[in-house]
Amino acid sequence: MADKLEPLAVRPSEAARLVDVSRTTFYRWMHRADFPVIRLGGCTRIPVDGLREWQISIMDLLAVSNSNY
């Protein structure tokens, strides 16, 4: 049986589901300068690896800011 390939990039609605946030929140994130998004013509995709790295960097920032309290 052939192995199923993992996608390199997903639609915004699928990415929102993967990280368990609303589409509204996800689309707000997409407007951040540091957010990984690929726009080609009318097609928008979120690179899966970039999304993982972005989540880690945000969690690191939150950990640092919470440790200051």
FENZI-V290572 format. One record per pair of residues at least 6 apart in sequence whose ideal C-beta (glycine too) atoms are under 8 Angstrom apart, sorted by the first residue. I is the first residue (numbers start at 0). J is the second residue. Records with the same first field share a line. If there is no record, write none. Layout:
I = J + J
//
This chain:
5 = 47
6 = 47
7 = 46 + 47 + 48
8 = 37 + 44 + 45 + 46 + 47
9 = 17 + 44 + 45 + 47
10 = 43 + 44 + 45
11 = 22 + 25 + 26 + 29 + 43 + 45
12 = 22 + 25
14 = 25 + 45 + 47 + 50
15 = 21 + 22 + 24 + 25
17 = 47 + 50
18 = 25 + 50 + 54
20 = 28
28 = 34
29 = 36 + 43 + 45
33 = 53 + 56
34 = 53
35 = 45 + 46 + 49 + 50 + 52 + 53
36 = 43 + 44 + 45
37 = 43 + 44 + 45 + 46
//
